C-alpha cells in the first residue's frame, strides 16, 4: 500500500536555507548541506528545496549548491525555482535532483509542461501553485505577477492535462502561521485530480497533518514545524499512524 | 577483467549521479560512462533511468550501446542491475505513448496503470513509498526485511508470465516490482533513493559473485 509522505519544504536564499512566513520575512534555518544531512539521517520521505533567488531575480539556478544538497540525499529530492528552459531541467537533474518543481513558467507557458513531461516523464514534473484567499475566493498568486484571477483547481486540472506528475499546493495565508493547513482549500481539490497533491503551508502540530490527509492531501509539506518547534518528521508520522493513515516504516 | 568494476550506463536518461553516489556510499566506486571499451571492461553493469521509454531506446541505439549490452549481459552474463526505466527497457516492448520495442531480454511488456474500472481511484503516477513483498529469497534482498518500503515513481509497470518475479507491490493490485533472471536483476523502485534499505540492496549487488 502506498504511504502518505511527510516532506520538509525549504527555501534557498543567499546560499542559506530559509523559511518564509506568508512569503515574506525570512528566517535562516541553516546551511544547505548540513540541513540536508540531518534530514537524511532522520529518514524524511522526501525533500523539497525552492531556490527563491533564482525565481525572483532571474538569476541562474545555483547548481553548485543543488549538487552539494543532492550529495547528502539518499531520499527523493525535488528542486524548484527559476526553471525556465528545458536546459535548466537538464542542469538541475544532472546536479542530482529527482524531480523539478515549476511555478511561474508553467503558469505562463502550458506547452512548456507538455514539452518537459514528454522529455523527462510526468513523474519528474511537479507543478507548484501558490494560493491566496481574497473575499472568500481562492486565487492564484505569484510574487512577480501578484494576485491573478485564476481558479487554482482549474489551473491544477490544466497542469494535469498538460502532463504534470504532481501538484505542490501552497496556501500563502497559512504559510508559516502554524495554525494548520487550509482545509477548505484541500477539500476543493479532493477527488478532483488524478495526480497526487502535496499540501503545503501551516503545519504547527502533528494533528494538522492528519486533518490535511483526511481531507484529500496525498502528502504534506512543512518547514516551520521542523525548525522552530520540538516536532520532528517522525513525530508527524507517528501521529498519522495512530490515526490509521499509512506511513513508511523505518527499520533501524 | 578488473575485479568489481561497476559501470553505470550514461545514455542521457536521468539520475545517474544519484545512483553513483549510492555505490560510493557503500564503499564501491562506479563509473558513469557510455564508452564502449569501458563497458566491455566492466565486471558489473547498471542501467538506471528516469524518463520516457522511446527516448531511452533511441539513446541506447544512437550511442551504439544495444549490441554491446547484448554481448556483455546476455552472452557474457555479467551481473546487471536495471532500475526503473532501466528495468522497463529489458522488456520486449512498451506501450508508453506508442508501441516501442525494448531490449527484449525478458518476455515482458510495459503497460500503463489503468484504474478506470476500479471503485477506488488510484493516482497516476504511482509516486512515493510502498512496500515490497518478496516472492522468494533473493540474494539482493538479503538482510532487508520483507515488506520494507522503497521509493517508487512511475506510471507504467512491467508485465511478464515468465517465472522470474522476485517481488510484487500493491497499488490497486499486485504489480511486479522486481525480477531476477540469471545474471539480470531489475527493480521498478529506486534503491538509490530508498535510504537504508535501498543502500543495502546496492551493497548486495556489489557483493554478488560473478556468474561466469
Interface residues (C-beta under 8 A of the other chain):
Chain A: X1 X2 X3 X4 X5 X40 X43 X45 X67 X70 X71 X74 X75 X76 X93 X94 X95 X96 X97 X98 X99 X118 X119 X120 X121 X122 X123 X124 X165 X166 X191 X193 X194 X195 X196 X218 X219 X248 X249 X250 X251
Chain B: X14 X15 X17 X18 X21 X22 X25 X50 X51 X52 X55 X121 X122 X123 X124 X125 X126 X127 X128 X129 X130 X131 X145 X147 X148 X149 X151 X153 X154 X155 X170 X171 X190 X192 X193 X194 X195 X196 X197 X198 X199
